[in-house]
């Protein structure tokens, strides 16, 4: 187990491979299937030169992983972050394949990233970097190949620059090559809120399974970016008392609940939740051990560990972030009876509405926000039901059940295409 600043760091690529291997064994699939599934089909690494405002040229390392296209073109976000690395991007692309399979979306998994702190770049430098990345990716992306989207530190505006660059290269407008773009350029209503909205749908489903009423429950949330803030807002609107929130700048706690609308306005001005209304401060350690019903990790990987996992008192942990839980943290929560909504189910609302956006771009006909949200609700609740049914049938925890559903559906697709023929055992998984 690696450590960074005294905190255990699990390799997400190794984690997802181990979980997929366990799922293939449970389903009785041949090793040849796992050998295809365990690694991406393609990983492109590139260097992107950018002329900085001071006249110097600086090169940035970018990468794109395309996991498997057995269900359709690969799909996934692009993140701009100093800690982007190849194993992280490969793991994220595999998680995207599993999300699409669980949600019944005709996509494989893709993911990309650039090693950069975008806050250190001017707007012009950021635009040049974004356009340069698309120029490097152009041969392997497109609406029928691989479709990028926003992720950590990337925005609809950046998606607009990327769309424009790709369209220039192709000599025509190609709106379906990217999702999460501005509405005026063919973006979808409801896309910005989609991931957080999907998180709330799964929390409501979990509460129902546990015989609890969502209204009157209490919650704490790690992270107040797009996903964390939307989750907080929508939970609050449904009668959940959001008591504590942390972000990179600190935390805030009020036992009587936080006014999320006021907090969002405060964060726009101050850049952090810390200091809001002079409420008590809150550390991540205190947040994880808070006495509450719902815990939402909505930040980065490796947050629930062997140290924080055993302290969790929440009845439901909804993984809004990708890979927030180490194997040791997961084991501790399962031993304590925590109901975990795994990331490959919980945060799949984003890729689902990205799929809706892609469909709308193909039709050149656009849905209302109500229509988008209704379709998202149907997709998320059906997926939750499928995973919960697998949990009951196999008598496993929710994370294992989600992997069984996702891996099983990828196996069905491989068999249908004739990729794998050396087993006869039927794989159902509600495909």
N, C-alpha and C positions, 0 to 999 in steps of 0.2 A: 504493500500500500504506500503510494507516494504521499508526501506531505508538503504543503506550501504554507509558510507562516504558521506552522504548528497544526494545520488543519489537514485531515486526510483528504486526498484527492483520488478518486477512482477514475480509471480510463473508460469513458463512455463507450468506445468502440468495443473494448473487451467485454463490457457488461452486456451490451445488446447481442453480441455473438453468443455469449453463454446462455442467455435467456432463449434465443432462437434455437440453439442446440437442444436445450431441455424440451422445448415445445415439439421439435421434430421427433425426438425420442418418444414423448408421450403419445403423439399421434401415430407412431409406428411407421414413419416415413424413412426411406432409404437415406444412407449417408450422402449419396450423390445429390440429393435435393439440398441438403444443408451446405454442401460445398459450393453450390451456385449461389445460395442465399446469403452466405456469411460475409461476402465482400462485394463492393460496388463493381458494376460493369465497367465503369470508366471514372478516372479521376484526372482532371486537368489542373496543372499548376502553372502559373504564369507570372510574369513580372510586368507591372504596369508603370511606365514612365509618366511623371506628371511635372510640368513646369510650374514651380512654386512662385508665389508673388514676388519673391526676392530675386527671381531670374534663374535660380539654380534648378536643375532637374533632379528629382528624387524618385526612386523606384519603390513601388509597393508590391508586396507578394499577395496574389489572389489565387483562389482555388475553387473548383466546382466538382462535386461528386454526383454521379448518376448511378443509382443503385441497381434498379431492375425495371425493365419496361414490359413485363409480361401482361400487365393490365392496361397499359396505355403509356402515353408520354410521361417522362419523369416531371416532377413538380416539387418546388420547394423554395424557401426564402434565401435571401442574401443578407448576411450580417457584416457590419463594419465594427470591428472590435480588436483591441490590442492582443487579446488572448486567443484569437482564432488560430486553430491548428488543424493539421490534416486528419488526425484521428477523430477530433470533434466533428468535423464536417462529414466524414464518412459515416459516423454513428447517426448524425442527424438525418442523413439521406436514407438510412435504413429505417429509422423511426417513421419517416414520411411514407415509405412503402407500406409499413404496417398500419399507419393511420388510414391511408387510402383504402386498404383492404378491409379494415374494420368498418369503415363508413360506407363501403360499397361504391367507391368513387373510381372511375376508370383511369387511374394514374399509377405510375411508379414513383419512387422517392428520389428527390434531388435536393441538394443543398449547396450553398456557396458562401464564400466569405473573403474579406480582405483584412489583412493585419494592419489596422490603423485605428487611431483615436480620432474620430471625425470632429471632435470638439477642438482639435488643434489645427484644423484646416479652415481656410476662408471658404465662402460659398463658391467662388470660382474654382478653387482647388478641388473642392468636393465634387463639383459638377464634372470637371475634367477627369477625375479619378473614376467616377461612375461611368462616364462615356467610354473611357479607355478599357474598362473591364468588359463592357459589352462588345467592343471591337475584338477583344481577345476570345470571347466566348461565341461570337457569331456563327462559326461553322457547326457548333454542336447544340445550339438552342433554337427555339422557334415553337410555334403553337402546336406542332405535331411531333416535336422532338423533346424539348425540355423547357419548362415555363417558370421563370423566376418570380419572386414575390418579395414583399418587405419582411424583415426580421429585426434583430437587435440593431438599433441605431440607423435603420433605413426607413424612409418615409414615402408617402405617395408622391411627393415632389421628386425624390430620387428615382422612383419608378417612371415618372414622366420623362425625365432626362434619358433614362435607359431605353424607353420606348422610342423616343425621337431618334436616338442614335441608331437603333436597330432598323427603324423604318428608312432612315437615310441610306444605310448600307444596302437595303433590299430594293430601294427605289420605289417604295409604295408604303402605304400605311398598313401596319400589321398589329392591330390592337390586342389580338389574342396571344401575343408572344410573352406578355407579362401581366400579372394581376396585382391588385392593391394600388392601382394608379388612380389619379384624380378622376372624379365623376365625369368631368367635361371631356376627358380623353377615352371614355369607355369603361371607367371603373364602375363597380357595383354599389348600389345603396346597401348600407349595413356592413360593408367590408371592414371598416375601421373597428367596429364594435364586435365583430364576429367571434374572435377567440374568447374574449371575456364573456360574451353572451352564451357561448357553448359551455364554458366552465360552469356558469350558473345553472344551465339546463341539467348538467350532470349532477351538480350538488342537490338540486331539487329531486332528481330521481333517486339518489342515494338516501336522502332524508326519508323519502316515501318507503323505500325498502326497509329502513330501520324503524319505521312506525313513528316518525317525528314530523312535526309541522314546521315548515321553513320559517314562517312568521314567528318571531319571538326568539329565534336561535341567535347565538353570538358567534362572531368571527374575528380572526386576525389575519393579516395579509402581509407577506414579505414581497416587496416590490410595488412601486406605484408608477410604472410606465404605462404604456397603452393597455396591456392586459390586466395588470393589477388595479389600475384606476377604474376601468370599465367594470371589472368584476365587483369592486367595492360599491360602485354606484348602483349597479343592478341588484346586488344583494340588499343594499339599503332600501331600494324601492320596493322590494318584496318583503320588507319587515324584519330583515336580519339586522341586528345591532353590531356594526363594525366597530370594535373597540380599540384595535391597535394596528398600526401600519409602520413598516420600516422601509427605508430605501438607502441608497449609497451614502446619503448625507446624514443619516440618523433615523430616529423613530419618534412616534407620538402615540400616547395611550390615554384613553378616557373611558373609565368603566361604564359611564352612561351612554357611550356611543359617540362617534364622530359625525359631524355634518359633512358628508362627502362632497357636496357641491361647493361649499365654502373652502374645503380643503383643496379641491382641484384649482380653484381660483388662487389660493395661497401659493400652491406649488408653481403655478405659471409665473408668479412674481419672484419667489424666493429660490426656486430650483430644488427644493427638498421639503419633506413633510415635517422635518425637525423644527420645533419652536411654534408650531401651530397653536394659536389661542393660549399659549403658555401652559399647555397641558404637560403632563409628565413625559419625560423622555423614555425611549424604549430601545433596548439592544436586540439583536437577532436572537441571542440566547434566551432573553426574557420572552420574546415573541413566541419562540417554539415551545416554551414551557407554560405558556399562558393557559389559564383555566377557561376554556371556551368549547364551543361545539364544532366549529369549522376552522381549519388551518389551510391557508392557500399559499403555497410557495410559488411566487410568480416572478422570480429573479433568474438566476443562472443555475448551472449544474452544481452538484456536490454540496447541497445545503443541509439535507437531513442525513446525518452521519451516525456513527457509533456513539458519538458524544451527545448529539441533540435528539436523536431518535427515541432513546429511552425516556426522555423528559416530556415527550408530547402527551398532553392530556386531552386533546381534541378527539371527538368521536369520528370525524370525517376529515381526511386530508385530501384535498383536491389539487393535483399536480398541474398547475397552470403553466409552469416552466417546463422545458425539456430537460429530462435527466436530473431533477433536483435531489434525488434520493440515491444514496450509495446502497450496495447490497446489505451492508451491516445495519444501516439505518432502516431499511425495509424490513429486515428480520426483527429488529426491535419493535417496530410498530405492529407487525403481524402478531408477535407474541403478546402484545398488550391489547389486542382486539380492535385496533384502529381500522376503520373502513377506508381503504385507500382507493381513490379514483386515479388509475395510472395515467401518466402523461399522454400515451398514445391514444387514449380515449378522451381524456379530460380536455385537452387543448386542441382538439381536432376541428373546432369550429372555424378556425382561420382557413385551413385548406379546403374545407367544405364550401365556404362562400367564395373562395378563390375559384373553385370549380364552377360555381354558379356564374361568376364573372366571365370565365372562359366560354361557358355555354352561351351567355348573352352576347358576347363578342362574335361568336360563330353565327348566331341567328340574326345579329344586328337588330335585336329587339330587347328592350330592357324592362325589368320588373320593378315594382314599387318596393319600398323598404319593408312594408308589411308582408308582401309575398316572399321576399328573401328570408325574413325572420321565421315565417311559418314553415318554409321548406327546411330551414336550418333546424328548427325544433323537431320536425319529423325525422330528419337524418340522425340527429344526436340521440333522441330517445330510442329510436330503433336500434342504434348501435349499442347503447347502454343495455337494452333488453337482451341483445344477442350475447354480450359479454357476461351479463349476470346469469343468463341461462346456462352458459358454459361453466361458470363458477359452480352452479348447483349440480350440473351433470357430472363434472369431474371431481367435485368436492375439493376445489383449490381456491386460492385467494384471487382477488380481482386482477392483479398484474399478470399472474400466470394465465388466467382465463383470457385476457386480452391478447396475449401472445398466441395462445392456441387458436383463437378465431382468426387473427391476422395471418399467421403462418399457414393455417389450414386453407384459407382462401387463395393464397399465393400458390399452394400446392395444387389446388383444383385447376387454377389457370395454367400452370405448367403442364399438367397432365392433358388438359384440353388442347394445348398447342402441340403436344407430342414431344415436349422437352424431356420428360421423365416417363419411362414406361416399365421400370423394373419393380413395381409393387402393385398389388391387386386389392389391398385393403381400402374400402370406401372411406373417403374423408367428407364429412357433412359440413360442419361449421356454418350451417345456414346459408351456404353459398348459392 
